[in-house]
Amino acid sequence: MGEAYLVGQAGWHRQGSKMKPRLRLRAYALVAVIVMVLAACGTDAADNGDVGGREINVVATTGMIADAVRNVGGDRVDVTGLMGPGVDPHLYRPTASDVSVLENADIIFYNGLELEGRMTDIFVRLAASKPTVAVTAGLPEDRLQEPPEFDGKYDPHIWFDVDLWSLTIQNVQRQLAELDPDSAEIYQANADSYIAELQELDSYVQEQIDTIPEPGRILITAHDAFGYFGLRYGVEVIGLQGTSTAAEAGAADVQNLSRLIVERQIKAIFVESSVPRATIEAVQSAVEAGGHDVAIGGELFSDAMGADGTPEGTYIGMVRHNVDTIAGALR
């Protein structure tokens, strides 16, 4: 059985989060109920048997992880993604139906770095019976960002640095090969091929950013999910809500950001598919009241990918959509 990588007990919440206490209690009460159900199902003794003669049943939390596993596992895996298009993993509340999906999995992949904070106790319980793997485990710490306001916690949005994300593919490959050693060569070949595609994607992103005049390389979105993107590709990133959507933006945040946009004559700001548009639209209105017109440059995919069957429903397609949208609006 593969080594289980577990996140810490605390969720990824901004200090001073304004999440209502009643909602927080309800969320954690639901998680507690699910954990008790898992215990009653006997997860400590679960045994899914040899997977060599059948497809491996994989559960992944986010769409980005599900896509990575499909690329590495190929025909050997049947992947279920828990969080579909438009779902915010920071605020995701596991449902009772998630219990059977997780319980029937041969292996579970999740992001880690406390992205899925409310599911932590569930992962801890399931790790007693099956590989429960954080794809971010073992990443070089000198490449992880630690925003000052998060004292000791890393930014989990690593998929926006394509080169850094490619390192998670090796984690997926190793864990699948350990679970299913007879197909290890298949997983290695698939991983090598996919990493080569990601290297090409990394170069493409930089080429598109380089088409934006340097003073205009400023990305403003609803929450600060693009920190790794900015560091990797040379873009100044400003998020209205901070790194976690669990922190609500207030009127003062909107006014402060709108003043910055007016002062620096920024051309465009962006909405996100998994975050309500209202906050960015409020910023746009405040900017207009300050005598400057700023466009909504388009919708970016941040914490979730696009719909299945669309280009944005794959990691590579999502990244290309984002950078094309950003470059098109800012250059």
C-alpha positions in Angstrom: 0.0 0.0 0.0 1.3 3.5 -0.9 2.3 5.9 1.7 -0.5 8.2 2.9 0.1 11.9 2.9 -2.1 13.9 5.2 -2.8 17.6 5.6 -2.9 19.3 8.9 -6.0 19.7 11.0 -6.7 23.4 10.3 -8.4 24.5 7.1 -6.9 27.1 4.8 -8.6 30.2 6.1 -7.4 33.8 6.0 -6.7 35.3 9.4 -9.6 37.4 10.4 -12.0 35.4 8.2 -15.5 36.7 8.1 -17.2 33.4 7.6 -20.2 33.3 9.8 -19.8 31.1 12.9 -23.1 29.3 12.4 -22.2 28.3 8.9 -18.8 27.1 10.1 -20.4 25.0 12.8 -22.7 23.4 10.3 -19.9 22.6 7.9 -17.8 20.9 10.6 -20.8 19.1 12.0 -21.4 17.6 8.6 -17.8 16.5 8.3 -18.1 14.9 11.8 -21.1 13.0 10.7 -19.4 11.7 7.6 -16.3 10.7 9.6 -18.6 8.7 11.9 -20.3 7.0 9.0 -16.9 6.0 7.6 -15.9 4.6 10.9 -19.1 2.6 11.1 -18.4 1.2 7.6 -15.3 -0.4 8.9 -12.7 1.5 6.9 -9.9 0.1 9.1 -10.5 -3.3 7.7 -11.3 -2.4 4.1 -9.5 -4.4 1.4 -10.1 -3.7 -2.3 -7.9 -6.6 -3.4 -5.5 -6.9 -6.3 -6.1 -4.3 -9.0 -3.9 -6.0 -11.6 -6.8 -7.6 -13.5 -9.2 -4.6 -13.6 -9.5 -0.9 -13.9 -8.3 1.1 -10.8 -11.1 3.0 -9.2 -9.6 6.5 -8.5 -11.2 9.4 -6.7 -9.7 12.9 -7.1 -10.8 16.0 -5.4 -10.3 18.8 -8.0 -10.6 18.7 -11.8 -6.9 19.5 -12.2 -5.9 16.4 -10.2 -8.5 14.2 -11.9 -7.1 15.2 -15.3 -3.5 14.5 -14.2 -4.5 11.0 -13.1 -6.3 10.3 -16.4 -3.2 11.3 -18.3 -0.9 9.1 -16.3 -3.2 6.2 -15.7 -4.7 6.0 -19.2 -6.9 3.0 -19.8 -5.9 1.5 -16.4 -7.9 4.0 -14.4 -11.5 5.0 -13.9 -11.4 8.4 -12.3 -14.1 10.2 -10.4 -13.7 13.9 -9.7 -15.5 15.1 -6.6 -15.5 18.8 -7.4 -16.8 19.8 -10.8 -16.9 23.0 -12.8 -17.5 26.1 -10.8 -17.0 24.4 -7.5 -14.8 26.3 -4.9 -12.6 23.7 -3.1 -12.0 26.2 -0.2 -15.7 26.1 0.6 -16.6 22.5 -0.6 -18.8 20.7 1.8 -18.6 16.9 1.4 -22.0 15.2 1.1 -23.4 11.9 2.3 -23.1 10.6 -1.2 -19.4 11.3 -1.2 -19.0 8.6 1.5 -19.7 5.7 -0.8 -17.6 7.2 -3.6 -14.6 7.6 -1.3 -15.2 4.3 0.4 -15.2 2.4 -2.9 -12.0 4.0 -4.2 -8.8 2.0 -4.6 -6.8 5.2 -4.2 -7.6 8.8 -3.5 -5.6 11.8 -4.7 -6.1 15.3 -3.3 -4.2 18.6 -3.5 -3.0 19.0 0.1 -1.5 22.3 1.4 -5.0 22.6 3.1 -6.8 23.4 -0.1 -9.6 21.0 0.9 -9.5 22.0 4.6 -13.0 20.7 5.4 -12.2 17.2 4.2 -9.1 16.7 6.4 -10.7 14.4 8.9 -12.2 12.3 6.1 -8.7 11.8 4.6 -7.3 10.9 7.9 -9.9 8.2 8.4 -9.6 6.8 4.9 -5.8 6.7 5.0 -6.0 3.8 7.5 -7.4 1.5 4.7 -6.2 2.8 1.3 -3.6 5.1 -0.3 -4.7 8.7 0.4 -2.2 10.9 -1.4 -1.6 14.6 -1.5 -0.1 15.3 -4.9 1.8 18.2 -3.4 3.7 16.0 -1.0 7.5 16.3 -1.3 7.5 19.5 -3.5 10.6 21.7 -2.9 9.7 24.0 -0.1 11.8 26.8 -1.6 9.2 26.9 -4.5 6.2 27.1 -2.2 4.8 30.5 -1.4 3.9 31.5 2.1 1.9 34.7 2.2 2.8 36.8 5.3 -0.8 36.8 6.6 -0.9 33.0 6.7 1.9 32.5 9.2 3.3 29.0 8.5 0.8 28.0 5.8 1.6 27.7 2.1 -0.5 28.9 -0.8 -2.1 25.8 -2.3 -2.7 27.1 -5.8 0.4 25.5 -7.3 -1.2 24.5 -10.6 -0.7 28.0 -11.9 3.0 27.4 -12.2 3.0 24.8 -14.9 6.6 23.7 -14.2 5.8 23.2 -10.5 2.6 21.3 -11.3 4.5 18.9 -13.5 6.3 17.7 -10.4 3.0 16.4 -9.1 2.7 14.2 -12.1 5.7 12.2 -10.8 3.8 11.7 -7.5 0.8 10.4 -9.3 3.0 8.0 -11.4 4.8 6.6 -8.4 1.6 6.0 -6.4 -0.1 4.2 -9.3 3.0 2.1 -10.0 3.1 1.1 -6.3 -0.5 0.1 -6.3 -0.3 -1.7 -9.7 3.3 -2.7 -10.3 2.5 -4.8 -13.3 1.6 -1.6 -15.2 4.5 0.5 -13.9 6.0 0.9 -17.4 2.7 2.2 -18.8 2.5 4.8 -16.0 6.1 5.9 -16.5 5.7 6.2 -20.3 2.4 8.1 -19.9 3.9 10.4 -17.3 7.0 11.2 -19.4 4.8 12.0 -22.4 2.5 14.3 -20.3 5.3 16.1 -18.6 6.8 16.9 -22.1 3.4 18.4 -23.0 3.5 20.5 -19.8 7.0 21.7 -20.7 5.6 23.0 -24.0 2.7 24.6 -22.2 5.1 26.3 -19.7 6.9 27.9 -22.7 3.7 28.9 -24.3 2.5 30.7 -21.2 5.7 32.7 -21.0 5.6 33.6 -24.7 2.0 35.0 -24.3 2.9 37.0 -21.2 5.9 38.5 -23.0 3.5 40.0 -25.6 2.1 42.3 -22.8 4.0 45.6 -22.4 5.8 45.2 -19.1 4.1 48.1 -17.2 0.7 46.5 -18.0 1.5 43.0 -16.6 -0.9 43.4 -13.7 -3.5 40.7 -13.0 -6.4 41.7 -10.7 -8.9 39.0 -9.8 -11.5 38.2 -7.2 -9.1 36.2 -4.9 -5.4 35.9 -4.9 -5.2 32.4 -6.5 -2.6 33.4 -9.1 0.4 34.0 -6.9 2.4 31.1 -8.4 1.4 32.3 -11.9 2.8 35.8 -11.2 6.0 34.5 -9.7 6.7 32.1 -12.5 5.8 34.3 -15.5 6.6 37.8 -14.3 3.1 39.2 -13.6 2.1 41.4 -10.6 -0.9 39.7 -9.1 -3.5 41.5 -6.9 -6.5 39.6 -5.4 -9.5 41.3 -3.8 -10.2 38.6 -1.3 -6.7 37.3 -0.5 -5.7 33.7 -1.1 -8.8 32.0 0.3 -12.4 32.6 -0.7 -13.3 31.9 2.9 -12.5 35.5 3.6 -15.1 37.9 2.3 -14.2 41.2 0.8 -15.6 44.3 2.5 -16.4 47.8 1.3 -13.0 49.1 2.3 -11.3 46.3 0.3 -13.3 47.4 -2.8 -12.5 51.0 -2.3 -8.8 50.4 -1.8 -8.5 48.3 -4.9 -10.5 50.7 -7.0 -8.2 53.6 -6.0 -5.1 51.5 -7.0 -6.7 50.8 -10.4 -7.4 54.5 -11.0 -3.9 55.6 -9.9 -2.2 53.0 -12.1 -4.6 53.3 -15.0 -5.1 49.5 -15.2 -6.9 48.5 -18.4 -8.7 45.3 -17.3 -9.7 43.2 -14.3 -11.0 39.6 -14.3 -13.7 37.4 -12.9 -13.3 33.8 -11.9 -15.5 30.8 -12.8 -15.7 29.5 -9.2 -16.1 32.9 -7.5 -19.3 35.1 -7.7 -18.9 38.0 -10.2 -20.5 40.6 -7.8 -17.3 41.5 -6.0 -15.3 42.3 -9.2 -18.3 44.1 -10.6 -18.4 46.2 -7.5 -14.8 47.1 -8.0 -15.5 48.1 -11.6 -18.3 50.4 -10.5 -16.1 52.0 -7.9 -13.4 52.6 -10.5 -15.9 54.2 -12.8 -17.1 56.5 -10.0 -13.4 57.5 -9.6 -13.3 58.7 -13.2 -11.6 55.7 -14.9 -13.0 53.0 -17.2 -11.7 49.5 -16.5 -13.0 46.5 -18.5 -13.9 43.1 -17.3 -11.2 41.3 -19.3 -12.9 37.9 -19.2 -13.5 34.9 -17.1 -10.6 32.9 -15.7 -10.6 29.4 -14.4 -9.0 29.4 -11.0 -10.0 26.7 -8.5 -12.0 24.7 -11.0 -11.7 23.8 -14.6 -14.3 24.1 -17.4 -17.0 21.6 -18.3 -16.2 18.1 -19.4 -15.8 17.8 -23.2 -14.6 21.4 -23.6 -11.0 22.5 -24.1 -11.2 24.2 -20.7 -12.2 20.9 -19.2 -8.6 19.8 -19.3 -5.7 21.2 -17.4 -3.8 22.2 -20.6 -6.9 23.7 -22.1 -7.7 25.6 -19.0 -4.2 27.1 -18.7 -4.2 28.1 -22.4 -7.6 29.8 -22.0 -6.4 31.7 -19.0 -3.2 33.1 -20.5 -4.9 33.9 -23.8 -7.6 35.8 -22.0 -5.1 37.7 -19.8 -2.8 38.6 -22.7 -5.7 39.5 -25.0 -7.1 42.0 -22.4 -3.9 43.5 -21.2 -1.7 44.0 -24.3 
